[in-house]
Amino acid sequence: MVATLRMLSDAAWKASVVPERSSALFGDLYAIPSKNGLMAPSRVRGSGVALINMREVFAYDRIGDAPMELAPLPERSSADWLVESGDLLFARQSLTFAGAGKCVLVESADRPRTFESHIIRVRLDEEVAYSPFFFYYFKSSFGRTNIEGIVEQVAAAGIRASDLAKLLVPLPPLAEQREITATLVVLDDKIESNRRAQEVGQRLLRALVDSALHDDSRGRARLDEYCDLVKDSVSVDEFRPYDNYIALEHMPRGSIFLGDWSVVEGIGSNKSRFQSGDVLFGKLRPYFKKVGVAPVGGVCSTDILVLRPKFDFDRALVAVVASSEALINSLSAAATGTRMPRASWSDLAAWPLPSLSTAEREHLGEKTSPLLERLTLLTYESKKLTALRDALLPQLLSGRWTVSSATAEAVGVAV
C-alpha cells in the first residue's frame, strides 16, 4: 500500500504544470436558477416525499438513500421542488462559520426527494460543468476560501444564493473536469469501502461477544473486572512534539473504529494519556455513543475516559460492552448535568454482565483479536488515502498538476 501511494504521489509530482486556469462566474454555469428549499414546519411532516434537512447536509458529503423525514410538496409546480442526481446543495445557514456554505452532492435514489428552506439547490449545465468536479472544488481549500468570502455572520452564519452565483470558479475543459474527478473518486471509493468493511466487521464482533455473554444463568460480573480506568493526567508542559491528540470531535458516533486524530500543537489545557489498544469512552453526552478502540497512543480530552483491558484478549469484549445500546441508554439516563450531562466511571464500572472464565475469555479473544486487528489496519490505510486525496485535491483543482496516464494507472493499482 505504501509503495502504491508513493507511486501515485510521484506520478502527480511529475505531471506537467498548467500556467493558467480558465474561470467563470458560478451562476453562469447553472442549468436553471438556483432555488431555496421549501418551508416544512414540523406539524406538516410525516407524509409526502423524503425531505433533505440540514441534518443530512452536515452528516453526509454525498446524499443518496439516507433515512429522512417526509414532507408534502406544494400542489403547484411540485416537480420544481425535487432534487435530481448531480444537484449540488449548499447550507444556506449554520450555527457555525465552518458549516455555512457546506456543499454536498446529490446521488441517485429509488424515491423522490425534496429539500428544506435552509438549503440552496444548484443544478449545473452538464454541457459545460460536471457537478462532481465542483463538489470537490468546494471541498478544497480554494473552494472553501471562496465560500468564506460570502459568509455573513450575524446571529448565525449564512450565505445568500445571489452571492453564491457571483463566485468566480475554475472552469477547465469538461473532459478535464471528469478526469480530475475520476482520480479523486477512486480514492474516496476506497475510503468508503474500508468504512463499510469496518461497519460489517463491527457487527460480527458484536455477534461474537453477545454470543459469548448470552447465558444469563451464569454468575454475574462487573465491567471493571475486565478493564481498569487509567488516570494518567498530562500537563501542557509535559506534551511531547509527536503526541497524537484525540478529542470528542475526532470520535465517530456508533463506531468502535476511531479513524481520525490530530497532534497536540496548539492544545492549551491538561489532557489524559492513553495507549494504543485502550478503549476510549466519551463521557460528555454519552448518548452520542462515542466509544472506540484507540489505534494509536497519545493524549485525549479529559471528557474521555480511558479504559484499559486487563488482558489483550478482553479488548473486543470491553469495547463491545462499553458501546452497547443498553449500557449507553443506562448511562445517559444517569448522567449528571443539565446542559452538559456527563456519565460517571462508577456507573460504567458497575455495569453487570455474565461472568466468563479466563479460558472462555481467551477463547473469545482468539476469535475477535485477529478481526479487530485487521479492521484497525484499515484505519491507517484510510488515513493515508485521505491525506493523499487532500494533497492532490488543491493541486489538481488549481491546475498546478494534470492527471497523467501514469497517475490513473497508479490509482488502479491502489484499489
C-alpha positions in Angstrom: 0.0 0.0 0.0 2.8 2.4 0.9 4.6 1.7 -2.4 1.3 2.4 -4.3 0.8 5.7 -2.6 4.4 6.7 -3.3 3.9 5.8 -7.0 0.8 7.9 -7.2 2.4 10.8 -5.4 5.5 10.6 -7.6 3.3 10.5 -10.7 1.4 13.6 -9.6 4.7 15.4 -9.0 5.9 14.5 -12.4 2.7 15.8 -14.1 3.0 18.9 -16.2 2.3 22.4 -14.7 -0.6 24.3 -16.1 0.3 28.0 -16.2 -3.3 29.4 -16.1 -6.7 28.1 -15.3 -9.8 29.5 -17.1 -12.6 30.6 -14.9 -16.3 31.6 -14.9 -19.0 33.0 -12.6 -20.6 30.1 -10.9 -24.1 31.4 -11.8 -23.2 31.3 -15.5 -22.9 27.5 -15.2 -26.4 27.0 -13.9 -28.8 24.9 -16.0 -31.7 26.6 -14.1 -31.8 29.3 -11.5 -30.7 28.3 -8.0 -33.5 27.7 -5.5 -34.0 27.8 -1.8 -35.9 24.8 -0.3 -39.4 24.6 0.9 -40.8 25.6 4.3 -41.9 22.4 6.1 -42.9 23.1 9.7 -42.9 20.1 12.0 -46.7 20.0 12.0 -46.9 19.0 8.3 -44.1 16.4 8.4 -44.7 12.7 8.5 -46.0 12.1 5.0 -45.1 13.0 1.4 -41.6 12.7 -0.1 -38.2 12.4 1.5 -37.0 15.7 2.9 -33.3 16.6 2.9 -32.7 18.5 6.1 -29.7 20.3 7.4 -29.1 17.2 9.5 -28.3 15.3 6.3 -26.3 18.1 4.8 -23.9 18.1 7.8 -23.9 14.3 8.2 -23.0 13.4 4.6 -20.8 14.7 1.8 -22.9 12.7 -0.7 -26.7 12.2 -0.2 -28.4 9.1 -1.7 -30.9 7.0 0.1 -30.2 8.1 3.7 -33.0 7.9 6.2 -35.0 11.1 6.1 -38.2 12.7 7.3 -41.2 13.1 5.0 -42.8 16.3 3.9 -45.6 17.2 1.4 -44.7 19.1 -1.8 -46.6 22.2 -2.8 -49.5 21.4 -5.0 -48.4 23.8 -7.8 -45.1 23.1 -9.6 -44.3 20.2 -7.3 -41.6 18.9 -9.7 -39.7 22.2 -9.2 -39.1 21.3 -5.6 -37.4 17.9 -6.2 -33.7 17.2 -6.4 -32.0 15.2 -9.1 -28.8 13.1 -9.1 -25.9 15.6 -9.7 -27.5 18.5 -8.0 -25.4 20.5 -5.5 -26.8 21.5 -2.2 -25.4 24.3 -0.1 -26.0 25.0 3.6 -27.6 28.4 3.5 -27.4 28.9 7.3 -25.4 27.3 10.1 -24.8 27.9 13.8 -21.1 27.9 13.0 -19.0 29.8 10.5 -17.4 26.5 9.3 -20.8 25.0 8.4 -22.1 27.9 6.4 -22.0 27.2 2.7 -21.1 23.5 3.0 -21.6 21.8 -0.3 -22.9 18.2 -0.8 -23.5 16.2 -3.9 -26.9 14.6 -4.5 -26.6 11.0 -5.7 -29.3 8.7 -7.2 -32.1 7.2 -5.1 -35.1 5.0 -5.5 -37.5 7.6 -4.3 -38.2 11.3 -4.9 -36.6 13.8 -2.6 -37.1 17.5 -1.8 -35.1 19.9 0.3 -35.8 22.3 3.1 -35.6 26.1 3.3 -32.1 26.4 4.8 -30.6 24.8 1.7 -29.8 26.2 -1.7 -30.1 23.9 -4.7 -27.8 24.4 -7.7 -28.3 22.4 -10.9 -25.4 22.8 -13.3 -25.5 22.8 -17.1 -24.0 19.4 -17.9 -22.7 20.6 -21.3 -20.1 22.8 -19.6 -19.9 21.8 -16.0 -19.5 18.4 -14.3 -21.2 18.7 -10.9 -18.9 16.2 -9.0 -15.9 18.3 -10.1 -17.4 21.4 -8.4 -18.4 19.3 -5.4 -14.7 18.5 -5.0 -13.8 22.1 -5.7 -15.9 23.4 -2.9 -14.4 20.7 -0.6 -10.9 22.0 -1.4 -9.1 24.8 0.4 -9.5 27.0 -2.6 -13.3 26.5 -2.8 -13.8 26.8 0.9 -11.9 30.1 0.9 -14.1 31.3 -1.9 -17.2 30.4 0.1 -15.9 32.1 3.2 -15.7 35.3 1.3 -19.5 35.5 1.1 -20.4 34.1 4.6 -22.3 36.7 6.7 -22.1 36.3 10.5 -25.0 37.7 12.5 -26.9 35.6 15.0 -25.9 32.6 12.8 -23.6 32.3 9.8 -25.0 32.1 6.3 -24.7 32.7 2.6 -27.0 34.2 0.0 -27.9 32.5 -3.2 -27.2 35.7 -5.1 -23.7 35.9 -3.7 -23.0 32.2 -4.5 -23.9 32.8 -8.1 -21.2 35.6 -8.3 -18.3 33.5 -7.1 -15.5 33.1 -9.7 -14.8 29.4 -10.1 -12.2 27.4 -12.2 -13.6 26.1 -15.4 -11.2 23.6 -17.1 -12.5 21.8 -20.2 -15.3 19.3 -19.4 -13.1 16.3 -20.2 -10.5 17.5 -17.7 -13.2 18.1 -15.1 -14.2 14.4 -15.5 -10.6 13.2 -15.4 -9.8 15.1 -12.3 -13.0 13.9 -10.6 -12.3 10.2 -11.6 -8.9 10.4 -9.8 -10.5 11.7 -6.6 -13.5 9.4 -6.7 -11.2 6.3 -6.8 -9.6 7.4 -3.6 -12.9 8.3 -1.9 -14.4 5.0 -3.0 -11.6 3.0 -1.4 -12.0 5.1 1.8 -15.8 4.3 1.8 -15.1 0.6 1.1 -12.9 0.5 4.2 -15.6 2.2 6.2 -18.2 -0.3 5.1 -15.8 -3.2 5.9 -15.4 -1.9 9.4 -19.1 -1.5 9.8 -19.7 -5.1 8.8 -16.8 -6.2 11.0 -18.2 -4.4 13.9 -21.5 -6.2 13.6 -19.6 -9.5 13.5 -17.6 -8.6 16.6 -20.8 -7.7 18.4 -22.3 -11.0 17.4 -19.3 -12.9 18.7 -19.2 -11.1 22.1 -23.0 -11.2 22.5 -22.9 -15.0 21.8 -20.3 -15.5 24.5 -22.4 -13.5 27.0 -25.8 -14.8 26.1 -26.2 -17.2 29.1 -27.9 -15.2 31.9 -27.8 -18.2 34.2 -24.1 -17.6 34.8 -22.7 -15.8 37.7 -22.6 -12.0 37.4 -19.6 -9.8 36.9 -18.9 -6.1 36.6 -17.3 -4.3 33.7 -14.4 -3.2 35.9 -13.5 -6.8 36.4 -12.4 -6.8 32.7 -10.8 -3.3 32.5 -9.3 -0.5 34.6 -9.8 3.3 34.5 -6.5 4.9 33.6 -5.9 8.2 35.3 -2.7 9.4 33.7 -3.1 13.2 33.6 -0.6 15.1 31.4 0.0 18.8 31.8 0.7 21.1 28.8 4.4 21.3 29.5 4.7 17.5 29.5 3.3 17.2 26.0 5.8 15.6 23.5 6.0 17.0 20.0 5.0 13.7 18.4 2.0 13.1 20.7 -1.2 12.3 18.9 -4.4 14.0 20.1 -7.9 12.7 20.2 -10.8 14.9 21.2 -14.5 14.1 21.1 -14.9 15.7 17.7 -12.4 13.1 16.3 -14.6 10.2 17.5 -17.4 8.9 15.2 -20.8 8.1 16.6 -21.6 4.5 16.9 -18.3 3.0 15.7 -15.6 1.4 17.7 -13.1 2.2 15.0 -11.5 5.6 15.5 -10.2 6.9 12.2 -9.1 10.4 13.0 -6.7 12.2 15.3 -4.5 15.3 15.2 -1.4 16.5 17.1 -1.0 18.3 20.3 0.3 21.5 18.7 -1.8 24.5 20.0 -3.5 22.5 22.8 -3.5 24.6 25.9 -5.0 22.5 28.7 -4.2 19.3 30.6 -5.1 16.0 29.0 -5.2 12.3 29.7 -2.6 9.9 28.3 -3.7 6.7 26.6 -2.0 3.8 24.8 -2.8 2.0 21.5 -5.5 -0.6 22.3 -7.1 1.3 25.1 -10.9 1.8 24.9 -11.8 5.5 24.8 -15.3 6.3 26.2 -16.7 9.8 25.6 -18.4 10.6 28.9 -19.8 14.0 27.8 -23.3 13.5 26.4 -22.9 9.7 26.4 -26.0 9.3 24.1 -23.7 10.4 21.2 -22.1 6.8 21.5 -18.5 7.9 21.1 -16.7 4.8 22.2 -13.8 3.2 20.4 -10.5 1.4 20.4 -7.5 3.7 20.1 -5.5 2.8 17.0 -2.5 4.9 18.3 -1.2 6.1 21.6 -1.3 9.8 22.6 -3.3 12.2 24.7 -7.0 12.8 24.8 -9.6 15.2 26.1 -10.5 14.9 29.8 -14.1 14.3 28.7 -12.9 10.9 27.5 -12.5 8.0 30.0 -9.5 5.8 29.2 -10.4 2.1 29.8 -7.5 -0.4 29.7 -8.5 -4.1 29.3 -6.8 -6.2 32.0 -5.7 -8.6 29.2 -5.3 -8.1 25.5 -7.8 -10.8 24.7 -10.5 -8.8 26.6 -10.2 -5.8 24.2 -13.1 -6.6 21.9 -15.3 -7.6 24.9 -14.7 -4.3 26.7 -15.2 -2.2 23.5 -18.4 -4.0 22.5 -20.0 -4.0 26.0 -19.0 -0.3 26.7 -20.5 0.8 23.4 -23.7 -1.4 23.7 -27.1 0.2 23.3 -28.2 -1.0 26.8 -25.2 0.4 28.6 -25.3 3.8 26.7 -29.0 4.2 27.4 -28.5 3.4 31.1 -25.6 5.9 31.5 -27.4 8.6 29.5 -30.3 8.3 31.9 -28.0 8.5 35.0 -25.7 11.3 33.6 -25.4 14.4 35.7 -25.6 17.9 34.5 -28.5 19.6 32.6 -26.7 21.3 29.8 -23.6 19.2 29.6 -24.5 15.8 31.0 -21.6 13.5 31.8 -21.5 9.8 32.6 -19.6 8.6 35.6 -16.9 6.0 35.9 -18.7 4.4 38.9 -21.8 3.7 36.8 -19.8 2.4 33.9 -17.6 0.2 36.2 -20.7 -1.3 37.9 -22.3 -2.3 34.6 -23.4 -6.0 35.1 -22.7 -8.8 32.6 -22.4 -12.6 32.7 -19.2 -13.8 34.2 -16.7 -15.6 31.9 -13.8 -17.8 33.0 -10.3 -16.8 31.9 -10.3 -19.8 29.5 -13.6 -18.6 27.9 -12.3 -15.1 27.5 -9.1 -16.4 26.0 -11.2 -18.4 23.5 -13.3 -15.4 22.7 -10.1 -13.3 22.2 -8.8 -15.9 19.7 -11.8 -15.2 17.5 -12.1 -11.5 18.0 -8.5 -10.2 18.3 -7.3 -11.0 14.7 -10.5 -9.5 13.3 -10.2 -6.4 15.4 -6.5 -6.0 14.3 -7.3 -6.4 10.6 -10.1 -3.9 10.8 -8.0 -1.4 12.7 -5.3 -1.6 9.9 -8.0 -0.3 7.5 -8.0 2.9 9.7 -4.3 3.5 8.8 -5.0 2.8 5.1 -7.9 5.2 5.0 -6.0 7.9 6.8 -3.2 7.7 4.3 -5.7 7.7 1.4 -7.4 10.7 2.9 -4.1 12.6 3.3 -3.2 11.8 -0.3 -6.6 12.9 -1.6 -6.4 16.1 0.4 -2.9 16.8 -1.0 -3.9 16.1 -4.6 -7.2 18.0 -4.4 -5.9 21.6 -4.4 -3.1 20.8 -6.9 -5.5 19.2 -9.4 -8.3 21.7 -9.0 -5.9 24.7 -9.2 -4.4 23.4 -12.4 -0.9 23.1 -10.9 -1.0 19.4 -11.8 -2.7 17.5 -14.6 -3.9 13.9 -14.3 -1.5 11.8 -16.3 -2.0 8.3 -17.5 0.7 7.2 -15.0 -1.5 8.7 -12.2 -4.6 6.9 -13.4 -2.7 3.6 -13.7 -1.3 4.0 -10.2 -4.8 4.7 -8.8 -6.0 1.5 -10.4 -3.3 -0.4 -8.6 -4.3 1.2 -5.3 -7.7 -0.3 -5.5 
